[in-house]
C-alpha cells in the first residue's frame, strides 16, 4: 500500500486539540479535508503528521507553536486612532476586522480594548503561542 509523500493530493479527517484537551477544530462533522502535501496550504506540523501515512492509518501528532501558528508576538498588538476604524462602526472588545498591512496584504485583527484615544488590536492568529495536537486519519491518496 502506498504512503503519503510530498506532491500527493490527500484526503483526511482530523481533530485538533489544545494542551488542555479543548477541541478547536474537527472535520468529523463535515466533509473530509483534501490538500496537496508540500503545497503550503496547511501548517508544517499538520503536513508532517500526514507524511508517511497509508490510507486507513491514523496518527496522533503534537506540534510546538513554532510548527503551528508561531509564537505569540507582542509586536502584533498595537493601537490605532479611532478615525482609522471603519466609519459608522463602533468597535467592541472581541470584534474582528480586516486591516491593510504596509505590504498591501490584508490581515485580521481582534479588538482587545477601546479607549477614547485609541483602539487596541491584536494581529496574532487566535492559536498563536499554542502547542497543538491533531489526530489525523488518512482516507485516500490521489
Beta strands, then each sheet from edge to edge (+ up, - down):
strand 1: 9-17
strand 2: 23-26
strand 3: 33-36
strand 4: 58-63
strand 5: 77-80
strand 6: 96-100
strand 7: 106-115
strand 8: 118-122
strand 9: 132-141
sheet 1: 2+ 1- 3+
sheet 2: 2+ 1- 9+ 4-
sheet 3: 5+ 8- 7+ 6-
end
